Amino acid sequence: MRQHYDISAVRKAFPAAEHVVYLDSGFQTPLSRPVKEAFERFLSEGFETAGPKQVWLNRLEETRAKVADFLGVKPHEIAFTKNTSESMNIAANALPLRAGDKVLMIQGDHPNNAYAFLNLRKKGVEIVFIPMTEVIDAESFRPHIDERTRAISMSHVTFHAGHRFDVESVGELCAQHSLYFVVDVMQGIGVVPIDAKTMKATFIGSGTHKGLLVPQGLGLLYWDATRTELEPAYLAAASLADPPLDFIARPDNMALPATAGRFELGNFNLPAVQALGAAIDLINQIGIEKIQQHCFELGDYLIERLDRLDVGLVGPRDRQHRAPHIYVIALPAADWLDYFTQNGIRVSPERDGIRVSLGMFNTIEDIDRLIEAIRARNAPTTQARTAVLSKLG
Ligand SMILES: Cc1ncc(COP(=O)(O)O)c(C=O)c1O
């Protein structure tokens, strides 16, 4: 395997990866030194100066610019939220949908995306789920579009099998039919490069506690700033173009800004925002393309070793349709999860097996440890199978 970057230096930034075989970044990231340092800086500033809020808010704007750059958009198109669910709910409730309108989604997609839209059924909006297939692209949705269809909402990468759907072609389809397009990028961001404009998304929602390397409690929302008809369902002073400086609400001046700030409410998760700035710096120092390539190659290696053991992969195998970093192994989680934990290997139980999810710090040795654990437990079965085969002559 090629070295796309100094993997041992990167690994040193994630001490937890030395204590356990960490193959669970799709659940949550282990914390890195730069992220820890950003939190520590925030804490010591709070301790020593009772909180330099303006300094922190200036840093928030710097982080907003970094996020925007990361997604190929302008800073005023980015809002900070609490998590993916909040972002998806903000998006769902901003769309001007009425009774009888239809939204297309994918059966079995992440519930935090689905419920945001299912909740619109109380307004009479119809949510139509198309089947989840290994490949989802424009052709998957096209036959389901009719004169009542107004929007499509879907994940970029699935959490339960590592599909990487063709969001660009779906975005193009939405543009052709004047549909709103909402994308949940939570499972891919930080590993799969994202270009919001190529995706032609109206809204993109995400949290930051997986590929974006910070702890839970911070989310992102991209809003296509040309869609000024999209207004927030909730309002606070922070959402206004002209918040009252005397802190007395002005019913006659509630104009919204031309920025994604219209979707922001109240104070921010400032420490996590600062940590996110440090995390994006770390990703940029390595290069997202290199992280993606590294994970793809580890994935190729994993698939090849699983094949040798005759153990199946649940999701897509080819690079065109799979995420670089998420692989579900066809081993029943009820039988295998505790075994992996006892052997110092962190993975997640999934619908159809055991999910291995990779981060920038994972190595071939991590995959070897996993494979060796599977081989060791399967060995008696393999021997038994060989014995049966030899008896059969
Ligand atoms: C596709 C997807 N969306 C959303 C989430 C999580 O939602 P939230 O950030 O609201 O916790 C996850 C995983 O946790 C996910 O895989």
The ligand as a Tripos MOL2 file, in Angstrom:
@<TRIPOS>MOLECULE
LIG
   16    16     1     0     0
SMALL
NO_CHARGES

@<TRIPOS>ATOM
      1 C1        -26.4070    9.5220    7.7060 C.3       1 LIG1
      2 C2        -26.4690    9.9770    9.1340 C.ar      1 LIG1
      3 N1        -27.2120   11.0350    9.4700 N.ar      1 LIG1
      4 C3        -27.2790   11.4710   10.7390 C.ar      1 LIG1
      5 C4        -26.5820   10.8470   11.7410 C.ar      1 LIG1
      6 C5        -26.6240   11.3410   13.1510 C.3       1 LIG1
      7 O1        -27.5340   12.3940   13.3720 O.3       1 LIG1
      8 P1        -27.2190   13.4630   14.4900 P.3       1 LIG1
      9 O2        -26.0040   14.2320   14.0470 O.co2     1 LIG1
     10 O3        -28.4370   14.3040   14.5510 O.co2     1 LIG1
     11 O4        -26.9950   12.7530   15.7700 O.co2     1 LIG1
     12 C6        -25.8030    9.7280   11.4410 C.ar      1 LIG1
     13 C7        -25.0490    8.9510   12.4450 C.2       1 LIG1
     14 O5        -24.9910    9.1200   13.6100 O.2       1 LIG1
     15 C8        -25.7410    9.2980   10.1060 C.ar      1 LIG1
     16 O6        -24.9980    8.2410    9.7690 O.3       1 LIG1
@<TRIPOS>BOND
     1     1     2 1
     2     2     3 ar
     3     2    15 ar
     4     3     4 ar
     5     4     5 ar
     6     5     6 1
     7     5    12 ar
     8     6     7 1
     9     7     8 1
    10     8     9 2
    11     8    10 1
    12     8    11 1
    13    12    13 1
    14    12    15 ar
    15    13    14 2
    16    15    16 1
@<TRIPOS>SUBSTRUCTURE
     1 LIG1         1 GROUP 0 **** ****
